Amino acid sequence: MTGIYIRFAADSLTIEKCSDQSFDAANGYAFRFPDADAPVDPDPVEVGARAAAKAMGFDFDEQCGYETEADHCDSSTCIGGLNEDHHPEDCRDYMRHIARAVLAGAA
């Protein structure tokens, strides 16, 4: 699988690139940016938010059906499933809050 693989470093404050072999061993706490979407200098909050969502079984970047013309969502990995009203952007913000709290607590 191609892409840039990143994870939290051992100090829990910084992120680092890792190989795909390391990524497979990282459980739910690593995140893979596809080649086209990979930032040069990834934001630790965004990485943490995606890692938290993945650890909970959700796909942070999945487009919710409610964000399309379909106006319904039946995906089991949709981030919108985190709240009763199924608002995916609110749920993404919630994951960012979790990441900020983790990063602040590790400081």
C-alpha positions as CSV (number, residue, x, y, z in Angstrom):
1,M,0.0,0.0,0.0
2,T,1.5,3.3,-1.0
3,G,1.2,6.6,1.0
4,I,2.9,8.3,3.9
5,Y,2.5,6.5,7.2
6,I,2.6,8.5,10.4
7,R,2.2,7.7,14.1
8,F,2.7,9.2,17.5
9,A,6.4,9.0,18.5
10,A,7.4,7.4,21.8
11,D,7.3,10.7,23.6
12,S,3.5,11.0,22.8
13,L,4.0,14.6,21.8
14,T,5.4,14.4,18.3
15,I,4.6,12.5,15.2
16,E,7.0,10.5,13.0
17,K,6.9,8.8,9.7
18,C,7.0,5.0,9.8
19,S,7.3,2.1,7.4
20,D,4.3,0.1,6.3
21,Q,5.6,-2.8,8.4
22,S,5.6,-0.6,11.5
23,F,2.2,0.7,10.5
24,D,0.8,-2.8,10.5
25,A,2.1,-3.3,14.0
26,A,0.7,0.0,15.3
27,N,-2.8,-1.2,16.0
28,G,-5.3,1.6,15.8
29,Y,-3.0,4.4,16.7
30,A,-1.3,5.1,13.4
31,F,-2.8,6.8,10.4
32,R,-2.0,6.5,6.7
33,F,-2.3,9.6,4.4
34,P,-2.9,8.6,0.8
35,D,-0.2,9.9,-1.5
36,A,-2.3,12.7,-2.9
37,D,-3.5,13.9,0.5
38,A,-0.3,13.7,2.4
39,P,0.7,17.0,4.0
40,V,4.4,18.0,4.1
41,D,4.2,18.8,7.8
42,P,1.1,17.0,9.3
43,D,-0.7,18.7,12.1
44,P,-0.5,16.5,15.3
45,V,-4.1,17.4,16.2
46,E,-5.3,16.1,12.8
47,V,-3.2,13.0,13.1
48,G,-4.4,12.4,16.7
49,A,-8.1,12.9,15.7
50,R,-7.8,10.3,12.9
51,A,-6.0,7.9,15.2
52,A,-8.6,8.3,17.9
53,A,-11.4,7.7,15.3
54,K,-9.7,4.7,13.9
55,A,-9.1,3.2,17.4
56,M,-12.9,3.5,17.9
57,G,-13.7,1.9,14.6
58,F,-14.6,5.0,12.6
59,D,-13.2,6.5,9.5
60,F,-12.5,10.2,10.1
61,D,-12.3,11.0,6.4
62,E,-15.2,8.9,5.1
63,Q,-17.8,11.1,3.4
64,C,-21.1,10.6,5.2
65,G,-24.2,10.0,3.2
66,Y,-25.8,13.0,4.9
67,E,-23.0,15.1,3.3
68,T,-24.1,14.0,-0.2
69,E,-27.4,14.1,-2.1
70,A,-28.3,10.6,-0.8
71,D,-29.4,12.2,2.5
72,H,-29.0,9.0,4.4
73,C,-26.1,7.0,5.8
74,D,-25.8,3.3,6.5
75,S,-22.1,2.9,6.9
76,S,-20.9,1.2,10.1
77,T,-17.6,3.2,10.0
78,C,-19.1,6.7,9.4
79,I,-17.8,9.2,11.9
80,G,-21.3,10.6,12.2
81,G,-22.4,7.6,14.1
82,L,-20.8,9.0,17.2
83,N,-23.8,11.2,18.0
84,E,-27.5,10.7,17.9
85,D,-28.2,13.4,15.3
86,H,-25.5,12.0,13.0
87,H,-23.7,15.2,12.4
88,P,-20.3,14.1,10.9
89,E,-18.6,17.5,11.2
90,D,-19.5,17.8,14.9
91,C,-18.1,14.3,15.4
92,R,-14.9,15.2,13.6
93,D,-14.6,18.3,15.9
94,Y,-15.1,16.0,18.9
95,M,-12.2,13.8,17.7
96,R,-10.0,16.9,17.4
97,H,-10.9,17.8,21.0
98,I,-9.9,14.4,22.1
99,A,-6.6,14.8,20.3
100,R,-5.9,18.2,21.8
101,A,-6.6,16.9,25.3
102,V,-4.2,13.9,24.8
103,L,-1.5,16.2,23.4
104,A,-2.0,18.7,26.2
105,G,-1.9,16.0,28.9
106,A,1.3,14.5,27.5
107,A,3.1,17.9,27.7
